[in-house]
Amino acid sequence: MFVTNILLKKTKSKMIMVLMESAVSGHKMIRIRERLADKLEMISFDPYIQQPSVYRELKKVRSLK
């Protein structure tokens, strides 16, 4: 094994971008969270129903540096 392979090893990012979906209307939005944190679940304003609703994390979109 070459020394350069060890030195150029990729590091994981601390933050990731996740897709969140409203439990009521299905409206989607993107948020950023830490990689090691629990899945996001929050109350935010839903423009489709004009009221606050619960948003839950669906999937990871990409990693951020």
Jmol script that loads the backbone (N, CA, C; Angstrom):
load data "model"
ATOM      1  N   MET A   1       0.846  -1.171   0.000  1.00  0.00           N
ATOM      2  CA  MET A   1       0.000   0.000   0.000  1.00  0.00           C
ATOM      3  C   MET A   1       0.894   1.238   0.000  1.00  0.00           C
ATOM      4  N   PHE A   2       0.520   2.210  -0.821  1.00  0.00           N
ATOM      5  CA  PHE A   2       1.311   3.431  -0.929  1.00  0.00           C
ATOM      6  C   PHE A   2       0.954   4.414   0.178  1.00  0.00           C
ATOM      7  N   VAL A   3       1.903   5.224   0.548  1.00  0.00           N
ATOM      8  CA  VAL A   3       1.683   6.226   1.598  1.00  0.00           C
ATOM      9  C   VAL A   3       0.677   7.272   1.137  1.00  0.00           C
ATOM     10  N   THR A   4       0.641   7.592  -0.154  1.00  0.00           N
ATOM     11  CA  THR A   4      -0.275   8.621  -0.657  1.00  0.00           C
ATOM     12  C   THR A   4      -1.734   8.212  -0.487  1.00  0.00           C
ATOM     13  N   ASN A   5      -2.033   6.908  -0.570  1.00  0.00           N
ATOM     14  CA  ASN A   5      -3.409   6.449  -0.370  1.00  0.00           C
ATOM     15  C   ASN A   5      -3.886   6.735   1.047  1.00  0.00           C
ATOM     16  N   ILE A   6      -3.006   6.623   2.012  1.00  0.00           N
ATOM     17  CA  ILE A   6      -3.363   6.878   3.409  1.00  0.00           C
ATOM     18  C   ILE A   6      -3.540   8.367   3.639  1.00  0.00           C
ATOM     19  N   LEU A   7      -2.692   9.181   3.062  1.00  0.00           N
ATOM     20  CA  LEU A   7      -2.737  10.619   3.276  1.00  0.00           C
ATOM     21  C   LEU A   7      -3.925  11.284   2.584  1.00  0.00           C
ATOM     22  N   LEU A   8      -4.394  10.734   1.482  1.00  0.00           N
ATOM     23  CA  LEU A   8      -5.468  11.353   0.712  1.00  0.00           C
ATOM     24  C   LEU A   8      -6.841  10.751   1.007  1.00  0.00           C
ATOM     25  N   LYS A   9      -6.977  10.066   2.119  1.00  0.00           N
ATOM     26  CA  LYS A   9      -8.245   9.439   2.473  1.00  0.00           C
ATOM     27  C   LYS A   9      -9.316  10.504   2.702  1.00  0.00           C
ATOM     28  N   LYS A  10     -10.513  10.296   2.149  1.00  0.00           N
ATOM     29  CA  LYS A  10     -11.600  11.266   2.294  1.00  0.00           C
ATOM     30  C   LYS A  10     -12.142  11.262   3.720  1.00  0.00           C
ATOM     31  N   THR A  11     -12.501  12.448   4.193  1.00  0.00           N
ATOM     32  CA  THR A  11     -13.120  12.555   5.507  1.00  0.00           C
ATOM     33  C   THR A  11     -14.615  12.806   5.335  1.00  0.00           C
ATOM     34  N   LYS A  12     -15.397  12.325   6.255  1.00  0.00           N
ATOM     35  CA  LYS A  12     -16.838  12.541   6.185  1.00  0.00           C
ATOM     36  C   LYS A  12     -17.159  13.955   6.646  1.00  0.00           C
ATOM     37  N   SER A  13     -18.165  14.547   6.024  1.00  0.00           N
ATOM     38  CA  SER A  13     -18.553  15.902   6.404  1.00  0.00           C
ATOM     39  C   SER A  13     -19.383  15.861   7.686  1.00  0.00           C
ATOM     40  N   LYS A  14     -19.450  16.986   8.374  1.00  0.00           N
ATOM     41  CA  LYS A  14     -20.199  17.060   9.622  1.00  0.00           C
ATOM     42  C   LYS A  14     -21.673  17.352   9.398  1.00  0.00           C
ATOM     43  N   MET A  15     -22.004  17.975   8.278  1.00  0.00           N
ATOM     44  CA  MET A  15     -23.375  18.386   8.014  1.00  0.00           C
ATOM     45  C   MET A  15     -23.916  17.663   6.779  1.00  0.00           C
ATOM     46  N   ILE A  16     -25.234  17.394   6.780  1.00  0.00           N
ATOM     47  CA  ILE A  16     -25.883  16.820   5.605  1.00  0.00           C
ATOM     48  C   ILE A  16     -27.170  17.581   5.321  1.00  0.00           C
ATOM     49  N   MET A  17     -27.557  17.573   4.049  1.00  0.00           N
ATOM     50  CA  MET A  17     -28.789  18.211   3.610  1.00  0.00           C
ATOM     51  C   MET A  17     -29.852  17.125   3.509  1.00  0.00           C
ATOM     52  N   VAL A  18     -31.022  17.354   4.126  1.00  0.00           N
ATOM     53  CA  VAL A  18     -32.074  16.342   4.140  1.00  0.00           C
ATOM     54  C   VAL A  18     -33.379  16.906   3.571  1.00  0.00           C
ATOM     55  N   LEU A  19     -34.187  16.031   2.986  1.00  0.00           N
ATOM     56  CA  LEU A  19     -35.489  16.385   2.451  1.00  0.00           C
ATOM     57  C   LEU A  19     -36.537  16.107   3.516  1.00  0.00           C
ATOM     58  N   MET A  20     -37.394  17.108   3.791  1.00  0.00           N
ATOM     59  CA  MET A  20     -38.451  16.949   4.798  1.00  0.00           C
ATOM     60  C   MET A  20     -39.810  17.093   4.122  1.00  0.00           C
ATOM     61  N   GLU A  21     -40.793  16.334   4.618  1.00  0.00           N
ATOM     62  CA  GLU A  21     -42.133  16.355   4.032  1.00  0.00           C
ATOM     63  C   GLU A  21     -43.165  16.626   5.113  1.00  0.00           C
ATOM     64  N   SER A  22     -44.161  17.433   4.770  1.00  0.00           N
ATOM     65  CA  SER A  22     -45.249  17.742   5.687  1.00  0.00           C
ATOM     66  C   SER A  22     -46.127  16.502   5.869  1.00  0.00           C
ATOM     67  N   ALA A  23     -46.526  16.247   7.114  1.00  0.00           N
ATOM     68  CA  ALA A  23     -47.389  15.094   7.394  1.00  0.00           C
ATOM     69  C   ALA A  23     -48.817  15.336   6.921  1.00  0.00           C
ATOM     70  N   VAL A  24     -49.192  16.596   6.738  1.00  0.00           N
ATOM     71  CA  VAL A  24     -50.573  16.928   6.367  1.00  0.00           C
ATOM     72  C   VAL A  24     -50.753  17.003   4.851  1.00  0.00           C
ATOM     73  N   SER A  25     -49.978  17.856   4.189  1.00  0.00           N
ATOM     74  CA  SER A  25     -50.235  18.136   2.776  1.00  0.00           C
ATOM     75  C   SER A  25     -49.236  17.499   1.813  1.00  0.00           C
ATOM     76  N   GLY A  26     -48.088  17.058   2.298  1.00  0.00           N
ATOM     77  CA  GLY A  26     -47.081  16.494   1.410  1.00  0.00           C
ATOM     78  C   GLY A  26     -46.110  17.527   0.870  1.00  0.00           C
ATOM     79  N   HIS A  27     -46.200  18.775   1.324  1.00  0.00           N
ATOM     80  CA  HIS A  27     -45.258  19.822   0.912  1.00  0.00           C
ATOM     81  C   HIS A  27     -43.852  19.424   1.349  1.00  0.00           C
ATOM     82  N   LYS A  28     -42.862  19.649   0.483  1.00  0.00           N
ATOM     83  CA  LYS A  28     -41.484  19.251   0.792  1.00  0.00           C
ATOM     84  C   LYS A  28     -40.597  20.479   0.928  1.00  0.00           C
ATOM     85  N   MET A  29     -39.596  20.371   1.800  1.00  0.00           N
ATOM     86  CA  MET A  29     -38.592  21.422   1.942  1.00  0.00           C
ATOM     87  C   MET A  29     -37.273  20.779   2.346  1.00  0.00           C
ATOM     88  N   ILE A  30     -36.197  21.536   2.188  1.00  0.00           N
ATOM     89  CA  ILE A  30     -34.860  21.026   2.477  1.00  0.00           C
ATOM     90  C   ILE A  30     -34.294  21.749   3.686  1.00  0.00           C
ATOM     91  N   ARG A  31     -33.667  20.995   4.580  1.00  0.00           N
ATOM     92  CA  ARG A  31     -33.028  21.548   5.772  1.00  0.00           C
ATOM     93  C   ARG A  31     -31.641  20.923   5.911  1.00  0.00           C
ATOM     94  N   ILE A  32     -30.818  21.540   6.742  1.00  0.00           N
ATOM     95  CA  ILE A  32     -29.467  21.059   7.008  1.00  0.00           C
ATOM     96  C   ILE A  32     -29.392  20.625   8.462  1.00  0.00           C
ATOM     97  N   ARG A  33     -28.773  19.454   8.698  1.00  0.00           N
ATOM     98  CA  ARG A  33     -28.599  18.966  10.063  1.00  0.00           C
ATOM     99  C   ARG A  33     -27.223  18.334  10.199  1.00  0.00           C
ATOM    100  N   GLU A  34     -26.810  18.087  11.429  1.00  0.00           N
ATOM    101  CA  GLU A  34     -25.540  17.415  11.667  1.00  0.00           C
ATOM    102  C   GLU A  34     -25.674  15.935  11.332  1.00  0.00           C
ATOM    103  N   ARG A  35     -24.591  15.352  10.876  1.00  0.00           N
ATOM    104  CA  ARG A  35     -24.608  13.942  10.458  1.00  0.00           C
ATOM    105  C   ARG A  35     -24.952  13.003  11.613  1.00  0.00           C
ATOM    106  N   LEU A  36     -24.428  13.274  12.785  1.00  0.00           N
ATOM    107  CA  LEU A  36     -24.603  12.364  13.914  1.00  0.00           C
ATOM    108  C   LEU A  36     -25.884  12.629  14.712  1.00  0.00           C
ATOM    109  N   ALA A  37     -26.621  13.670  14.379  1.00  0.00           N
ATOM    110  CA  ALA A  37     -27.853  13.998  15.103  1.00  0.00           C
ATOM    111  C   ALA A  37     -28.978  13.025  14.713  1.00  0.00           C
ATOM    112  N   ASP A  38     -30.036  13.019  15.530  1.00  0.00           N
ATOM    113  CA  ASP A  38     -31.202  12.200  15.223  1.00  0.00           C
ATOM    114  C   ASP A  38     -31.923  12.758  13.999  1.00  0.00           C
ATOM    115  N   LYS A  39     -32.845  11.954  13.442  1.00  0.00           N
ATOM    116  CA  LYS A  39     -33.629  12.424  12.307  1.00  0.00           C
ATOM    117  C   LYS A  39     -34.467  13.631  12.730  1.00  0.00           C
ATOM    118  N   LEU A  40     -34.626  14.572  11.794  1.00  0.00           N
ATOM    119  CA  LEU A  40     -35.352  15.795  12.101  1.00  0.00           C
ATOM    120  C   LEU A  40     -36.859  15.576  12.096  1.00  0.00           C
ATOM    121  N   GLU A  41     -37.511  16.221  13.022  1.00  0.00           N
ATOM    122  CA  GLU A  41     -38.972  16.293  13.062  1.00  0.00           C
ATOM    123  C   GLU A  41     -39.290  17.627  13.711  1.00  0.00           C
ATOM    124  N   MET A  42     -40.006  18.496  12.982  1.00  0.00           N
ATOM    125  CA  MET A  42     -40.241  19.839  13.503  1.00  0.00           C
ATOM    126  C   MET A  42     -41.586  20.373  13.033  1.00  0.00           C
ATOM    127  N   ILE A  43     -42.021  21.429  13.689  1.00  0.00           N
ATOM    128  CA  ILE A  43     -43.252  22.108  13.301  1.00  0.00           C
ATOM    129  C   ILE A  43     -42.858  23.366  12.544  1.00  0.00           C
ATOM    130  N   SER A  44     -43.396  23.503  11.340  1.00  0.00           N
ATOM    131  CA  SER A  44     -43.094  24.655  10.502  1.00  0.00           C
ATOM    132  C   SER A  44     -44.343  25.042   9.713  1.00  0.00           C
ATOM    133  N   PHE A  45     -44.325  26.250   9.159  1.00  0.00           N
ATOM    134  CA  PHE A  45     -45.469  26.756   8.409  1.00  0.00           C
ATOM    135  C   PHE A  45     -45.593  26.033   7.077  1.00  0.00           C
ATOM    136  N   ASP A  46     -46.784  25.529   6.777  1.00  0.00           N
ATOM    137  CA  ASP A  46     -47.065  24.832   5.533  1.00  0.00           C
ATOM    138  C   ASP A  46     -47.830  25.783   4.607  1.00  0.00           C
ATOM    139  N   PRO A  47     -47.253  26.185   3.472  1.00  0.00           N
ATOM    140  CA  PRO A  47     -47.925  27.148   2.594  1.00  0.00           C
ATOM    141  C   PRO A  47     -49.175  26.598   1.904  1.00  0.00           C
ATOM    142  N   TYR A  48     -49.306  25.286   1.779  1.00  0.00           N
ATOM    143  CA  TYR A  48     -50.484  24.719   1.116  1.00  0.00           C
ATOM    144  C   TYR A  48     -51.741  24.866   1.953  1.00  0.00           C
ATOM    145  N   ILE A  49     -51.638  24.653   3.258  1.00  0.00           N
ATOM    146  CA  ILE A  49     -52.821  24.722   4.123  1.00  0.00           C
ATOM    147  C   ILE A  49     -52.853  25.997   4.953  1.00  0.00           C
ATOM    148  N   GLN A  50     -51.807  26.840   4.834  1.00  0.00           N
ATOM    149  CA  GLN A  50     -51.707  28.117   5.538  1.00  0.00           C
ATOM    150  C   GLN A  50     -51.758  27.969   7.057  1.00  0.00           C
ATOM    151  N   GLN A  51     -51.167  26.895   7.572  1.00  0.00           N
ATOM    152  CA  GLN A  51     -51.110  26.631   9.010  1.00  0.00           C
ATOM    153  C   GLN A  51     -49.810  25.910   9.332  1.00  0.00           C
ATOM    154  N   PRO A  52     -49.385  25.964  10.595  1.00  0.00           N
ATOM    155  CA  PRO A  52     -48.211  25.167  10.985  1.00  0.00           C
ATOM    156  C   PRO A  52     -48.547  23.673  10.946  1.00  0.00           C
ATOM    157  N   SER A  53     -47.587  22.866  10.538  1.00  0.00           N
ATOM    158  CA  SER A  53     -47.789  21.415  10.521  1.00  0.00           C
ATOM    159  C   SER A  53     -46.458  20.722  10.833  1.00  0.00           C
ATOM    160  N   VAL A  54     -46.527  19.418  11.076  1.00  0.00           N
ATOM    161  CA  VAL A  54     -45.347  18.626  11.419  1.00  0.00           C
ATOM    162  C   VAL A  54     -44.627  18.222  10.133  1.00  0.00           C
ATOM    163  N   TYR A  55     -43.317  18.452  10.106  1.00  0.00           N
ATOM    164  CA  TYR A  55     -42.465  18.023   9.006  1.00  0.00           C
ATOM    165  C   TYR A  55     -41.554  16.921   9.508  1.00  0.00           C
ATOM    166  N   ARG A  56     -41.414  15.849   8.720  1.00  0.00           N
ATOM    167  CA  ARG A  56     -40.552  14.721   9.082  1.00  0.00           C
ATOM    168  C   ARG A  56     -39.510  14.503   7.992  1.00  0.00           C
ATOM    169  N   GLU A  57     -38.341  14.052   8.411  1.00  0.00           N
ATOM    170  CA  GLU A  57     -37.252  13.800   7.467  1.00  0.00           C
ATOM    171  C   GLU A  57     -37.559  12.578   6.617  1.00  0.00           C
ATOM    172  N   LEU A  58     -37.396  12.723   5.304  1.00  0.00           N
ATOM    173  CA  LEU A  58     -37.607  11.605   4.381  1.00  0.00           C
ATOM    174  C   LEU A  58     -36.293  10.923   4.030  1.00  0.00           C
ATOM    175  N   LYS A  59     -35.348  11.696   3.493  1.00  0.00           N
ATOM    176  CA  LYS A  59     -34.095  11.084   3.058  1.00  0.00           C
ATOM    177  C   LYS A  59     -32.984  12.113   2.996  1.00  0.00           C
ATOM    178  N   LYS A  60     -31.767  11.614   2.891  1.00  0.00           N
ATOM    179  CA  LYS A  60     -30.581  12.451   2.748  1.00  0.00           C
ATOM    180  C   LYS A  60     -30.466  12.878   1.290  1.00  0.00           C
ATOM    181  N   VAL A  61     -30.190  14.160   1.064  1.00  0.00           N
ATOM    182  CA  VAL A  61     -30.023  14.661  -0.299  1.00  0.00           C
ATOM    183  C   VAL A  61     -28.551  14.660  -0.681  1.00  0.00           C
ATOM    184  N   ARG A  62     -27.704  15.258   0.180  1.00  0.00           N
ATOM    185  CA  ARG A  62     -26.265  15.294  -0.094  1.00  0.00           C
ATOM    186  C   ARG A  62     -25.498  15.680   1.146  1.00  0.00           C
ATOM    187  N   SER A  63     -24.168  15.531   1.103  1.00  0.00           N
ATOM    188  CA  SER A  63     -23.300  15.925   2.200  1.00  0.00           C
ATOM    189  C   SER A  63     -22.788  17.339   1.947  1.00  0.00           C
ATOM    190  N   LEU A  64     -22.528  18.069   3.024  1.00  0.00           N
ATOM    191  CA  LEU A  64     -21.995  19.418   2.935  1.00  0.00           C
ATOM    192  C   LEU A  64     -20.653  19.470   3.634  1.00  0.00           C
ATOM    193  N   LYS A  65     -19.779  20.337   3.187  1.00  0.00           N
ATOM    194  CA  LYS A  65     -18.479  20.468   3.833  1.00  0.00           C
ATOM    195  C   LYS A  65     -18.451  21.560   4.828  1.00  0.00           C
TER     196      LYS A  65
END
end "model"
wireframe off; spacefill off
backbone 0.3
color backbone group
